[in-house]
């Protein structure tokens, strides 16, 4: 199959057929290459022949003469999108297995197995291609998509942003790419990618589709992927990413009297908070350290009602009623929110306690306006009363509905399904952070 894929791509790269015939034929070849690459990825094949697809595909993309700036409609855009989808798949064989992706001493104390020498060689030979992909497809592509969305929203598609974010996420999971972070930062800085992403976030309320701020989620998740690279996170901090985000109209919703929760009319806003803003704060703290701790605390404390709503959501005294059937119910999003806030609070406390030894003035790092003591007490109660917790967990997304149908991975967890297991894991992690904070 890999050989057929390469033949299709090579033929497209050097085809000299008339345009009316060429357009149809190259699309058929591209579609076939995409379908076959899907099969290989599903089979988790990492053979040399499969890895050889990437350089051939990249050569085809470079020669096709299309990109998101030049192709806004028609066959050219469909062809380019198909090539990028295949590119996303062709990068998968280069991702290290989980045991190799861990650092030498992982958080759980297990020492990972270093990659084989052959894997190192293959990855090293492809690093320059990955670097070009990040610069041309992702950095320039995101800029082009954001500009087109602003100027011609009717010609834009959310799936294009999803595709670029997926390619970015895959690229930075490839071993040795982290050694190229300085070059990656230069490429993204030259294209002002972070600025385009924060600007897109600020437009999200105006570009909402049926009142759904989907571009707010897409832009914050893109920024989150960028921040997973430490040097890029430092660049975002220097660019003042938090200040730019806090000025966006969409974040004013988190300042409303009751904040935003899992069961609100527009669940995407809560996703922006739990899966975007809070993890972004954690990545910035991890990369920049104490120097940004005060800014993180000030940023989050702008939303006291949101923090209060989070703390109150675990009050076990609340129960469903006919007028409020979700009162007292728990969600994976709320558990994840509690875990993130507990971890951020712990990190801020550690920096504040270290003081001058970390080069900071303790008084410049504000206390997080989140009732940790009450949350700790409530979470302990939920974990001790697992039966009630199980009854109160509600799936709020299609993915979570699917998790309810799946068995728990750890039979010792006592969970009846994968969703319950995930909720318990998040709450237990939050409790550990809260316990450590109270021990200081």
Steps between C-alpha positions, in 0.01 A plus 500: 500500500783740583644446152164580337475816709846611392421425135182710517679792663799487265268491200314805626825687558623454143172484306489705176147411391260770374337692786147370456624139509775572753263641765279193503785249489714656772198516731427131443864412572504721810179343631644152445823594680299637792285185532800268485692712752203475735521121480871502581453730798214287631734201476760704698761422238841664555694317231766694305281487189219674689732766640630560146160644406563825691784646289326402176173653618673818612664532159157462338352770726786738420447448126122520496506879509206525740463622857236665715602845377488427126209254498180621662245302299468233235697190409838639605386542861340154511821347366717690747278399791523135394881522490509655848275228640737243354793697643348474847479123457848469349651662810345245737766226453764743625332552837678319782308229686373614844786336685749686281318828520555525874807680637782292646344523846125535465264633765412153616867415545512248216809531285415499131676297234710715265410488131683252279794634299313432174209710623736786585646494152162496326366782714815711455479471121141619510542785747571757229175396328305537825655843548389604151151363568472703818617816325315474171187294572431597860646848561427650158183296465349621826577859406330453164194332653458769765530776239252332266255441785506870585468618139280224355334295776270334246805334339640366828464162664558401860641167382804676352594637843445157655727344236785746560476452876511121453811530281664726760412260781644207308819680400597597853452141619772374265828423682786747457268775374538655845865563408377725221283716724709813451457473121129428541459811714675711237264376230189564705629839612576607142144409398354664812301181552434557869367848428266365234376234742428748779334734251281214379408434864398863538278473190331183621182668625454686169574189292273272704304250295139491625626670819761227543852651547670206331797710388566589862555133578703438183733793565558425870570133427750604235672729751498215751686275255754774437554544874583131541843589356687673786683751280178582320327544837770750595439682173126512574573643844723771352227579247260556791261226400301511826447874476375465143264218592361683801400793277289283270124547526442127534675480839254749646259207521722356775448822697121460509343468847471119484794432270477223238442132577458161337122527464475852363326563171827531309735224617783615272573795729566261787723293273702813419555546873571142605682365192656826385569780743584294810736254323663799325571654841657172614722481191616859553579430866691186405707674231555847644485421871484748785544799270144463369336378822372845598352556154325161507348573841384845390355359177293233674390731781330716236231233504397471867147388414633224277735382776217515756272299272770236467538470876123487558443232235622226736263589784352161590201666668365596160271247330297481180154657511211514252591858414876435492564136406878548470548656844763308694600293195862454402676504163841415364549867414438609861741235630765609250444864597550415867820308423644788293413766759636288784827448313530868408429597861766259626761631255425862591531414869835334440635802315366734766662293776833488316503879470841651441658162427288491184559866424149615585336724758243280682247782533492540121347152463140532613307221664269328256143602589385141508376338821749213517399393848136460406586325173730258683228412750237456228722292272594271789130447561432409137790256485389334823143471373573345162150364456345845519772639274427228244130592502572871460748485210344627178659486153470832318670425167472224242848386595397468865188305402734258323719477812197389700473197270867407547632288784747648747863438406602419858282229653628600845360853466150391601357702211218356293600681181776705344331836569469430871862384505615826339296714740639313801855533366464877461345544845766282665774703331336823614482366855871417498581855394270645763651276766851612411392863505347464846814325629717802429 
